[in-house]
Amino acid sequence: MDNGAPLRADRILRWIHLYTGLFLLPWMLVYGASAFCLNHNQWLIEKLNVTPPHWETLRRVDFVADDAFPREPAHQARAILEMLGLDGAHNIVGQPNRNQMVINRVCGTGNYRITWQPSRSQIIVEKQESFSFYRLMHFLHFRGGYIQPYFVNVTWAVIVDVVAVSMWLWVFSGVFLWWRRRRRLLLGWACLLVGVLSFVGLAILFCR
């Protein structure tokens, strides 16, 4: 007869497996769909008729920096985005100079390119077109990291960590639950052996 400790561990692991799976359902579907897209990239581009992205000008804004305008490029970029109503995850492209600063504003429906030209007292706002579900899957797949100090980026990064930890837990809980099923140990050993040998063999071939 099973003693109390393994039974409690069994219940806890089942609970973790069930409820983390339900919570992370949207993320797992996204990563599954985006991984499929990456694995069949060229075929999907042809079937879905995905055209190369291009930039379309949305607006031109007259802008003259006053004495209150920040001096540091990072602060300038943030101030410009706030003024345009586009505050969010971004980076400065290349090295800004007195004639031009280019800001890449990251967006799931297509990035914005904001070009500030102080010598012309002008800001040009462009957007990457055209939107497609295929590109959105790529965007969501590669979102991560804690560099951008925005709620949506930090929250997404936290949940990506939860996904990673949950995957480890699912593996370990699966091994534990298999080990508890004594009648199917042989089948489990066969699956484990084939999986490990396949992984090691392919990893070695990739490194040649």
C-alpha positions in Angstrom: 0.0 0.0 0.0 1.2 3.5 -0.8 2.2 5.6 2.2 1.1 9.2 2.8 4.1 11.1 1.4 3.9 9.8 -2.1 0.2 10.2 -2.2 0.5 13.9 -1.1 3.2 14.5 -3.7 1.0 12.8 -6.3 -1.9 15.1 -5.5 0.3 18.2 -5.5 1.9 17.5 -8.8 -1.4 16.7 -10.4 -2.8 20.0 -9.1 0.2 21.9 -10.4 0.0 20.1 -13.8 -3.7 20.9 -14.1 -4.0 24.5 -13.0 -0.8 25.9 -14.5 -1.8 24.2 -17.8 -5.2 26.0 -17.7 -3.7 29.3 -16.8 -1.0 29.1 -19.4 -3.3 27.8 -22.2 -3.2 30.9 -24.4 0.6 31.2 -24.1 1.2 27.5 -24.9 -1.2 27.8 -28.0 0.8 30.9 -29.1 4.2 29.3 -28.7 2.9 26.1 -30.4 1.5 28.1 -33.4 4.5 30.4 -33.7 7.0 27.4 -33.5 5.0 25.8 -36.3 5.2 29.1 -38.3 9.0 29.2 -37.7 9.5 25.6 -38.7 7.5 26.0 -41.9 8.4 29.6 -42.6 8.8 29.6 -46.4 5.8 27.3 -47.0 3.5 29.5 -44.9 4.8 32.7 -46.5 3.8 31.3 -49.9 0.5 29.8 -48.9 -0.6 32.9 -46.9 0.8 35.3 -49.5 2.7 37.2 -46.9 4.3 40.3 -48.5 7.5 41.9 -47.3 6.8 44.7 -44.8 7.2 48.3 -45.9 7.0 51.7 -44.2 4.0 54.0 -44.7 4.1 57.6 -43.5 1.4 58.4 -41.0 2.0 62.0 -40.2 4.6 64.8 -40.1 4.7 66.9 -36.9 6.4 70.3 -36.6 8.6 70.3 -33.5 11.1 72.7 -32.0 12.9 71.7 -28.9 12.8 74.3 -26.1 15.0 74.7 -23.1 12.9 72.2 -21.1 13.5 69.5 -23.6 15.9 66.8 -22.3 19.5 66.6 -23.4 20.2 62.9 -23.1 19.1 60.9 -26.2 17.3 58.2 -24.2 15.2 60.9 -22.4 14.7 62.7 -25.6 13.3 59.6 -27.3 10.9 59.0 -24.3 9.7 62.6 -24.4 9.1 62.5 -28.2 7.1 59.3 -27.9 5.0 60.7 -25.0 4.3 63.8 -27.0 3.1 61.7 -30.0 1.0 59.5 -27.8 3.2 56.5 -28.6 4.9 55.9 -25.3 6.0 52.2 -25.0 8.8 49.7 -25.7 11.3 51.3 -28.0 15.0 51.6 -28.9 17.1 54.2 -30.6 18.4 53.1 -34.0 22.1 53.7 -34.6 23.9 56.7 -33.2 21.8 59.9 -33.0 23.4 63.2 -34.1 22.5 66.8 -34.3 20.7 66.2 -37.6 18.6 63.1 -36.9 17.4 60.7 -34.3 15.6 57.5 -35.4 13.4 55.7 -32.8 12.0 52.2 -33.3 8.7 51.9 -31.4 7.9 48.2 -31.0 4.3 47.2 -31.7 2.6 43.9 -32.3 0.6 45.2 -35.3 3.7 46.6 -36.9 6.6 48.7 -35.5 6.6 52.5 -35.7 9.7 54.4 -37.0 9.9 57.9 -35.6 12.5 60.2 -37.2 13.3 63.4 -35.5 15.1 65.9 -37.7 16.1 68.9 -35.5 17.6 70.9 -38.4 14.2 70.8 -40.1 12.1 71.1 -36.9 10.2 68.1 -37.9 9.2 64.6 -36.7 8.2 62.0 -39.2 6.0 59.1 -38.0 6.0 55.9 -40.1 4.4 52.5 -39.5 5.4 49.1 -40.8 2.7 47.6 -43.0 0.9 45.4 -43.7 -0.4 43.7 -40.6 -0.7 39.9 -40.7 -1.5 37.2 -38.1 1.6 35.4 -39.2 3.9 38.3 -38.2 1.9 38.7 -35.0 2.8 35.1 -34.1 6.5 35.9 -34.7 6.2 39.0 -32.6 4.7 37.2 -29.6 7.1 34.3 -29.8 10.1 36.5 -29.4 8.8 38.9 -26.8 10.7 38.6 -23.5 13.2 40.2 -21.2 13.0 42.9 -18.5 14.8 45.7 -20.3 11.7 47.7 -21.3 10.2 49.3 -18.1 6.6 49.0 -19.2 3.8 47.1 -17.6 2.9 45.0 -20.6 6.6 44.0 -21.3 7.4 43.2 -17.6 4.2 41.3 -17.2 4.8 39.3 -20.3 8.4 38.6 -19.3 7.2 37.3 -15.9 4.7 34.9 -17.5 7.3 33.7 -19.9 9.3 32.7 -16.8 6.2 31.0 -15.5 5.9 29.1 -18.8 9.6 28.0 -18.5 9.3 26.9 -14.9 6.0 25.1 -15.6 7.5 23.2 -18.5 10.2 21.9 -16.1 7.5 21.0 -13.6 5.5 19.2 -16.2 8.5 17.1 -17.1 9.4 16.3 -13.5 5.8 15.6 -12.6 5.4 13.4 -15.6 8.5 11.4 -14.6 7.1 11.1 -11.0 3.7 10.0 -12.1 5.1 7.5 -14.6 7.4 6.1 -11.9 4.4 5.6 -9.7 2.6 3.5 -12.4 4.6 0.3 -11.8 2.8 -1.6 -14.5 4.0 0.7 -17.3 7.6 1.2 -16.3 8.9 -0.7 -19.3 7.0 1.5 -21.8 8.2 4.6 -20.0 11.8 3.5 -20.1 11.5 2.9 -23.8 10.1 6.4 -24.4 12.7 8.0 -22.2 15.5 6.1 -23.8 14.4 7.0 -27.4 13.8 10.6 -26.5 17.3 11.0 -24.8 19.1 9.2 -27.6 17.3 11.3 -30.3 18.1 14.5 -28.5 21.8 13.7 -27.9 22.3 12.4 -31.4 20.7 15.4 -33.1 22.6 17.8 -30.8 25.9 16.2 -31.8 25.0 16.4 -35.5 24.1 20.1 -35.2 27.6 20.7 -33.6 29.6 19.0 -36.4 
